[in-house]
Amino acid sequence: MTDTTQTPIGIKAPAPGKYRWLIMWLLFAAMVINYVDRQMIGVLKPTLSTEFGWSETDYANIVFWFQASYAVAYAIWGRIMDRIGARFGLGIAFAIWQIGHILHGGARDLTHFIMARMLLGVGEAGGFPGGIKAVTEWFPKKERALATGLFNAGTNIGAIVTPLIVPALVLSVGWQMTFVITGLLGLIWLPIWLLVYRKPRDQKRLSAAELAYIEQDAPDPVEKIGWLKLLTVKETWAYALGKFLIDPVWWMFLFWLPDFLGKRYGLDLKTFGPPLIAIYLLSDVGSVGGGWLSSRMMHMGISLNTARKLTMLICALLALPVMFASFASNVWIAVLIIGVATAAHQGFSANLYALPGDVFPRSAVGSVVGIGGMLGGIGGMVFSKYIGQVLEDLGTYTPIFVVAGSAYLVALLVVHLLVPKYAPAKV
């Protein structure tokens, strides 16, 4: 296919088209559904803890086993995405996590919830490897952080939608049917994805100009790269250790914020909706803003290395005040502090997610994302146990927020030490 971006002097190149953004919006919708399914257990924690008599450790164990299955499956899904592609890989993962979500409605004890959460974790682990793989296939490097930030913003919308719809559904049909109804509604996405998604060169609706725009970067090597080889590359560990450090913080916000607001400010199922919505609206600003900022810097001529790391530094500094969140005397002051921190997380994360696509060939991106997600899940498992123990022993979130606030600067330091020049990985 002719590269229409090369035109004689004085003749304007055709506009590249916008079909790739349809792919991004489908990924956005998948993340909305993903986080409705994931966050429901956090929103329902007070209700389910009362009904089933869960201790803090019991709830921490539910989160732990979700993260354990998520961690193991994440690495596997990364490899699957590289082998069969994002279309069927993400489609299969989506079907598995929706089934796991629906099965929560039949849970009758702690063991049942753990089993349902583990199946949910297996499926949801394919979400980001599939999403990042699709972004790598459909966007040039200079747009990947923005596209990732935009589809990642769906996680915040899901976190907003959950406290809006779940309390009303629970009060009208009960928590069991709430899991079933939300799961069945979510399944509408699957046939749309399978009908719409193709690789760019296989998509007949894509213009020649947009295909040339997508493929503007230097071509990747076509050979497959094995896991063992990737594990010997420092760029893999820069991404994976970054995920190990920051993913547990986001999961803490997701699974424990309703509990924190309830214990610290007396909110309940009917009243913690507005604070959670405000927090995740701020998160959306960070997700889109973080991706936009580094992309904007690159459009201005700033190097990829500087654009990514400077954006992550700004986000890391904005996360620091969350260390003092539990001292806020007013719930809305706490919401502002936590909301800025969640926005910082999403901005940092959008740029960290772009790292595999920035420095690895497309054929290895899914595997690297999978390895990083596995490390992130392991970090989440450790942090969940820590949270449960702190709450059981001390009954305060202060040590938890101190760890959360400092994680991003440490993660950036690790990334910089391992990838000082942000050059292509030697694989």
C-alpha positions in Angstrom: 0.0 0.0 0.0 1.4 3.4 -1.0 2.6 5.7 1.8 0.5 8.8 1.2 2.3 10.8 3.8 5.1 11.4 1.2 3.9 14.2 -1.1 5.5 16.6 -3.5 6.5 20.0 -2.0 3.5 22.3 -1.8 0.9 19.5 -1.8 -0.8 18.8 1.5 -0.7 15.2 2.7 -4.1 13.6 3.1 -5.5 13.7 6.7 -4.7 10.4 8.3 -8.2 9.6 9.4 -9.6 8.6 12.8 -10.6 4.9 12.6 -7.9 4.1 15.2 -9.8 6.1 17.8 -12.8 3.8 17.4 -10.5 1.0 18.6 -9.5 3.2 21.5 -13.1 3.8 22.5 -13.9 0.1 22.4 -10.9 -0.4 24.8 -12.3 2.4 26.9 -15.7 0.6 27.2 -14.0 -2.6 28.1 -12.1 -0.9 31.0 -15.4 0.7 32.2 -16.9 -2.8 32.4 -13.7 -4.3 33.9 -13.7 -1.8 36.8 -17.5 -2.0 37.5 -16.9 -5.8 37.9 -13.7 -5.3 39.9 -14.9 -2.5 42.3 -18.2 -4.0 43.3 -16.6 -6.0 46.1 -15.2 -2.8 47.6 -18.5 -1.0 47.4 -20.3 -3.9 49.0 -17.6 -4.6 51.6 -19.6 -3.1 54.5 -22.8 -4.9 53.5 -21.2 -8.3 52.9 -18.9 -8.1 55.9 -22.0 -7.6 58.1 -24.0 -10.4 56.4 -21.2 -12.9 56.4 -19.3 -11.8 59.5 -16.0 -11.1 57.7 -13.0 -9.8 59.6 -10.5 -7.4 58.1 -8.3 -10.4 57.4 -11.1 -12.3 55.7 -11.7 -9.4 53.3 -7.9 -9.1 52.7 -7.8 -12.8 51.8 -10.5 -12.3 49.2 -8.5 -9.5 47.6 -5.3 -11.5 48.0 -6.6 -14.5 46.1 -8.0 -12.3 43.3 -4.6 -10.7 43.0 -2.9 -14.1 43.1 -4.9 -15.4 40.1 -4.6 -12.1 38.4 -0.8 -12.1 38.8 -0.3 -15.6 37.4 -2.8 -15.1 34.5 -1.4 -11.7 33.6 1.9 -13.2 32.4 0.1 -15.9 30.5 -2.3 -13.5 28.8 0.7 -11.4 27.7 2.1 -14.3 25.8 -1.3 -15.2 24.4 -1.8 -11.7 23.1 1.5 -11.9 21.3 0.5 -15.3 19.8 -3.1 -14.9 18.8 -3.5 -11.1 18.8 -5.7 -8.7 20.6 -9.0 -9.5 18.8 -9.5 -13.1 20.1 -7.2 -12.8 23.1 -9.1 -9.9 24.6 -12.4 -11.4 23.6 -11.7 -14.7 25.4 -10.4 -12.8 28.5 -13.5 -10.6 28.6 -15.9 -13.6 28.4 -14.0 -15.3 31.3 -14.1 -12.3 33.6 -17.9 -11.7 32.9 -18.6 -15.3 33.9 -16.6 -14.9 37.0 -18.4 -11.7 37.9 -21.9 -13.2 37.4 -20.9 -16.2 39.6 -20.5 -13.8 42.6 -24.3 -13.8 42.7 -24.3 -17.4 43.7 -21.7 -17.1 46.5 -22.8 -18.3 49.9 -19.7 -18.2 52.0 -16.1 -16.9 52.1 -14.8 -19.8 50.0 -17.4 -19.2 47.3 -16.4 -15.5 47.1 -12.7 -16.4 46.8 -13.4 -18.9 44.0 -15.5 -16.4 42.1 -12.9 -13.6 42.6 -10.1 -15.9 41.4 -12.0 -16.6 38.1 -12.7 -12.9 37.7 -8.9 -12.3 38.2 -8.0 -14.8 35.6 -10.2 -13.1 33.0 -9.5 -9.5 34.0 -5.7 -10.1 33.8 -6.1 -10.2 30.1 -7.6 -6.7 29.9 -4.5 -4.6 29.9 -2.2 -6.9 27.9 -4.9 -7.0 25.3 -5.4 -3.2 25.5 -1.8 -2.3 25.3 -1.3 -4.8 22.4 -4.1 -3.2 20.5 -2.7 0.3 21.1 0.7 -0.8 19.9 -0.8 -2.2 16.7 -3.0 0.8 16.0 -1.1 3.9 17.1 2.4 5.3 16.3 4.7 5.9 19.3 3.9 9.6 19.6 0.2 8.8 20.3 0.5 5.7 22.4 0.7 7.3 25.8 -2.3 9.5 24.9 -4.3 6.5 23.6 -3.3 4.5 26.6 -4.3 7.3 29.0 -7.7 7.7 27.2 -8.6 4.0 27.3 -7.2 3.7 30.9 -9.6 6.5 31.8 -12.3 3.9 31.4 -11.2 2.4 34.7 -12.1 5.6 36.4 -15.5 5.8 34.7 -16.1 2.3 35.9 -15.1 3.3 39.4 -17.5 6.2 39.1 -20.4 4.2 37.7 -20.2 1.5 40.4 -21.2 3.7 43.4 -23.8 5.3 41.3 -25.7 2.2 40.1 -24.7 -0.5 42.6 -26.4 0.9 45.8 -29.6 1.5 44.0 -29.6 -2.0 42.4 -28.7 -3.6 45.8 -31.5 -1.8 47.6 -34.1 -2.8 44.9 -33.1 -6.4 43.8 -30.4 -7.5 46.3 -26.7 -7.9 46.0 -27.0 -11.3 44.3 -29.1 -10.1 41.4 -26.9 -7.0 41.1 -23.9 -9.2 40.2 -26.1 -11.1 37.6 -27.6 -8.0 36.0 -24.4 -6.0 35.6 -22.6 -9.1 34.3 -25.2 -9.8 31.6 -25.3 -6.1 30.5 -21.6 -6.1 30.2 -21.6 -9.0 27.8 -23.1 -6.7 25.1 -19.5 -5.4 24.4 -18.1 -8.8 23.3 -19.8 -9.2 19.9 -19.2 -5.6 19.0 -15.4 -6.0 19.7 -15.2 -9.2 17.6 -17.1 -7.6 14.7 -15.0 -4.3 14.7 -11.5 -5.3 15.6 -8.9 -6.3 13.0 -5.2 -5.5 12.6 -4.7 -2.3 10.7 -3.6 -4.0 7.4 -6.6 -6.4 7.6 -9.1 -3.6 8.2 -10.8 -2.6 4.9 -12.4 0.5 6.4 -9.0 2.0 7.1 -7.7 4.6 4.6 -4.2 4.3 3.1 -3.3 7.6 4.7 -4.2 6.4 8.2 -2.4 3.1 7.7 0.7 5.0 6.7 0.4 7.2 9.7 0.1 4.2 12.0 3.1 2.6 10.5 5.3 5.7 10.4 7.8 4.3 13.0 10.7 2.1 11.9 9.5 -1.5 11.2 9.9 -4.1 13.9 11.8 -7.4 13.6 9.3 -10.1 12.8 10.9 -12.9 14.8 9.3 -14.0 18.1 11.1 -13.2 21.3 11.0 -15.8 24.1 10.2 -15.0 27.8 13.6 -16.2 28.9 15.3 -13.7 26.6 13.0 -10.9 27.8 13.8 -11.7 31.4 17.5 -11.0 30.7 16.7 -7.5 29.4 16.9 -4.5 31.9 14.0 -2.7 30.1 11.7 -5.6 31.1 12.6 -5.1 34.7 12.3 -1.4 34.6 8.6 -1.8 33.6 8.0 -4.8 35.8 9.5 -3.3 39.0 7.6 -0.1 38.3 4.4 -2.0 38.2 5.4 -3.9 41.4 5.7 -0.6 43.2 2.6 1.3 41.9 -0.1 -1.2 41.1 -0.7 -2.1 44.8 -1.4 1.5 45.6 -4.1 1.7 42.9 -5.7 -1.5 44.1 -5.6 -0.2 47.7 -7.6 2.8 46.5 -10.0 0.6 44.6 -10.7 -2.0 47.3 -10.4 -0.1 50.5 -11.5 3.5 49.9 -15.2 2.8 50.7 -14.0 1.2 54.0 -11.7 4.2 54.8 -14.5 6.7 54.1 -16.9 4.6 56.3 -14.6 4.2 59.2 -13.0 7.7 59.2 -16.1 9.8 58.2 -19.1 7.6 59.0 -20.2 7.2 55.4 -22.2 4.1 54.2 -23.7 2.5 51.1 -26.1 5.4 50.6 -23.6 8.3 51.2 -20.1 7.4 50.0 -21.1 7.6 46.4 -20.5 11.4 45.8 -17.0 11.3 47.4 -16.0 8.3 45.4 -17.3 9.9 42.2 -15.3 13.0 42.9 -12.1 11.0 43.5 -12.4 9.1 40.2 -13.4 12.1 38.2 -10.1 13.6 39.3 -8.5 10.3 38.3 -9.8 10.7 34.8 -8.1 14.1 34.6 -4.8 12.5 35.5 -5.2 9.6 33.1 -5.9 11.8 30.1 -3.7 14.6 31.3 -0.6 12.4 31.9 -0.9 10.8 28.5 -1.5 14.2 26.8 1.4 15.9 28.6 4.1 13.5 27.4 2.7 13.4 23.9 2.5 17.2 23.8 6.1 17.4 24.9 7.1 15.0 22.1 5.2 17.1 19.5 7.2 20.1 20.8 10.4 18.3 20.0 11.3 17.1 23.5 12.9 13.7 23.5 10.9 10.6 24.3 13.1 9.9 27.4 12.6 13.4 28.8 8.9 13.6 28.0 8.1 10.3 29.7 10.2 10.8 32.8 9.4 14.4 33.4 5.7 13.6 33.3 6.2 10.7 35.7 8.2 13.0 38.0 5.3 15.6 38.1 2.9 12.8 38.9 5.1 11.3 41.6 5.3 14.7 43.4 1.6 15.2 43.2 1.1 11.8 44.9 3.2 12.7 48.0 0.5 14.6 50.0 -1.7 11.4 50.2 0.6 10.4 53.1 -1.4 12.8 55.2 -4.9 11.9 54.0 -6.0 10.2 57.2 -5.4 13.4 59.1 -7.9 15.4 57.1 -10.6 16.6 59.5 -13.2 17.1 56.7 -14.2 14.4 54.2 -13.9 16.7 51.2 -10.4 17.7 52.1 -9.6 14.0 52.2 -11.3 13.6 48.9 -9.2 16.3 47.3 -6.0 14.9 48.6 -6.8 11.3 47.6 -8.3 12.5 44.3 -5.1 14.3 43.3 -3.1 11.1 44.3 -5.3 8.9 42.1 -5.0 11.3 39.3 -1.2 11.3 39.7 -1.3 7.5 39.7 -3.2 7.4 36.4 -0.9 9.9 34.8 2.2 8.0 36.0 0.6 4.7 34.9 -0.3 5.9 31.4 3.4 6.7 30.7 4.7 3.5 32.4 2.3 1.5 30.3 3.8 3.2 27.2 7.3 1.9 28.0 7.0 -1.6 26.5 5.7 -0.1 23.2 8.4 2.6 23.3 11.4 0.3 23.6 10.3 -3.2 22.5 9.3 -4.5 19.1 5.5 -5.1 18.7 6.1 -8.9 18.8 7.3 -8.7 22.4 5.0 -6.0 23.9 2.3 -8.3 25.1 4.8 -10.6 26.9 6.5 -7.6 28.6 3.2 -6.2 29.7 2.3 -9.6 31.0 5.5 -10.0 33.0 5.0 -6.5 34.5 1.4 -7.2 35.4 2.4 -10.4 37.1 4.9 -8.4 39.2 2.2 -5.8 39.9 -0.2 -8.5 41.1 2.5 -10.0 43.4 3.0 -6.5 44.8 -0.7 -6.2 45.3 -0.8 -9.5 47.2 1.9 -8.4 49.6 0.3 -5.0 50.1 -3.2 -6.6 50.7 -1.8 -8.7 53.5 0.0 -5.7 54.9 -3.2 -3.6 54.8 -5.3 -6.3 56.5 -2.6 -6.7 59.3 -2.3 -3.0 59.9 -6.1 -2.5 60.2 -6.4 -5.5 62.5 -3.5 -4.4 64.7 -3.6 -0.6 64.6 -7.0 0.2 63.2 -5.6 3.2 61.2 -4.9 3.9 57.5 -2.0 6.2 58.2 0.9 3.8 57.6 -0.9 2.6 54.5 -1.1 6.0 53.0 2.6 6.7 53.8 3.6 3.7 51.7 1.2 4.8 49.0 2.5 8.4 48.8 6.2 7.4 48.5 5.8 4.6 45.9 5.9 6.7 42.8 9.2 8.4 43.4 10.8 5.1 44.2 9.3 3.6 41.0 10.6 6.5 38.9 14.1 6.1 40.4 14.0 2.4 39.5 12.9 3.1 35.9 15.6 5.8 35.5 18.4 3.7 36.9 17.5 0.7 34.6 16.6 2.7 31.5 18.6 6.0 31.7 18.5 6.7 27.9 15.1 5.1 27.0 16.8 3.5 24.0 15.4 0.5 22.1 15.9 -2.7 24.0 18.6 -5.0 22.7 16.6 -8.2 22.1 
